[in-house]
Amino acid sequence: MYQFSYADIQTDSVADARDRERQLLTRSIDMLTTASEVGTDSNEAIAALNFTNRVWTSLLDDLGSPENELPKELRANLISIGLWLLREAEDIRQGRSDSFEGLIEVSQIIRDGIQ
């Protein structure tokens, strides 16, 4: 029979959660890249912006949770970045912007920083 310590299971759980976050951000980046290639009025853009919105809304919810164990300053910075990303996505959706570049670059930086 297998025996695992609570610390081992918790470490695996955190590693799994971070891997899922990286995967979600990668999917969002891929969708935003495709949307950038086909244009802001495309179905791909609508899907990419909706997906990105759901990802960041979920991440912001987690970052705002008292159970989140990231350092407070890092959480605050990530919340600020997440809110900026949501505003940028809304600007594209509303036709106030036609560039996905900032969304893609910042999402790549955040994804690459998840360890």
C-alpha positions in Angstrom: 0.0 0.0 0.0 1.2 3.5 -0.8 1.9 5.9 2.0 2.2 9.6 1.3 2.7 12.4 3.7 0.3 15.3 3.8 3.2 17.6 2.7 3.9 15.4 -0.4 0.2 15.5 -1.4 0.0 19.2 -0.8 3.2 19.9 -2.8 1.8 17.8 -5.7 -1.5 19.6 -5.5 0.3 23.0 -5.7 2.4 21.8 -8.6 -0.6 20.4 -10.4 -2.5 23.7 -9.9 0.5 25.7 -11.3 0.7 23.4 -14.2 -3.1 23.9 -14.9 -2.6 27.7 -14.7 0.3 27.5 -17.2 -1.8 25.3 -19.5 -4.8 27.8 -19.3 -2.6 30.8 -20.0 -0.9 28.9 -22.9 -4.4 28.2 -24.4 -5.4 31.8 -23.9 -2.2 33.0 -25.6 -2.7 30.6 -28.5 -6.3 31.8 -29.0 -5.3 35.5 -28.7 -2.5 34.9 -31.3 -5.0 33.4 -33.7 -7.5 36.2 -33.1 -4.8 38.7 -33.8 -4.1 37.1 -37.1 -7.7 37.0 -38.3 -9.0 40.3 -36.8 -11.0 41.7 -33.9 -14.4 41.1 -35.6 -13.8 37.4 -36.0 -15.4 34.5 -34.1 -11.9 33.6 -33.1 -11.5 37.0 -31.4 -14.8 36.6 -29.6 -13.8 33.2 -28.3 -10.3 34.3 -27.3 -11.5 37.3 -25.4 -14.2 35.3 -23.6 -11.7 32.6 -22.7 -9.1 35.1 -21.5 -11.8 36.8 -19.5 -12.8 33.6 -17.8 -9.2 32.6 -17.1 -8.3 35.9 -15.5 -11.6 36.2 -13.6 -10.9 32.9 -12.1 -7.2 33.8 -11.3 -8.3 37.1 -9.7 -10.8 35.2 -7.6 -8.1 32.9 -6.4 -5.6 35.8 -5.8 -8.2 37.6 -3.7 -8.8 34.6 -1.5 -7.4 34.6 2.0 -6.3 31.0 1.5 -3.9 32.0 -1.3 -0.4 31.6 0.0 1.4 33.9 -2.3 3.1 36.8 -0.7 0.7 39.7 -0.3 2.7 42.1 -2.5 2.9 39.6 -5.3 -0.8 38.9 -5.1 -1.5 42.7 -5.3 0.7 43.0 -8.3 -0.9 40.1 -10.1 -4.3 41.5 -9.3 -3.4 44.8 -10.8 -2.0 43.0 -13.9 -5.2 40.9 -14.1 -7.4 43.9 -13.9 -5.4 45.6 -16.7 -5.7 42.5 -18.9 -9.5 42.5 -18.4 -9.7 46.2 -19.3 -7.5 45.6 -22.4 -9.7 42.7 -23.5 -12.8 44.9 -23.0 -11.3 47.7 -25.1 -10.8 45.2 -27.9 -14.3 43.9 -27.5 -15.8 47.4 -27.5 -13.7 48.5 -30.6 -11.6 51.0 -28.7 -8.5 48.9 -29.6 -7.5 46.5 -32.3 -4.3 45.2 -30.8 -3.9 41.9 -29.0 -0.2 42.4 -28.6 -0.2 43.6 -25.0 -2.6 40.9 -23.9 -0.3 38.3 -25.5 3.0 39.6 -24.2 1.8 40.2 -20.6 0.1 36.7 -20.5 3.4 35.1 -21.8 5.4 36.9 -19.1 2.9 35.8 -16.3 2.8 32.2 -17.7 6.6 32.0 -17.9 6.9 33.3 -14.3 4.7 30.5 -12.9 7.0 28.0 -11.2 
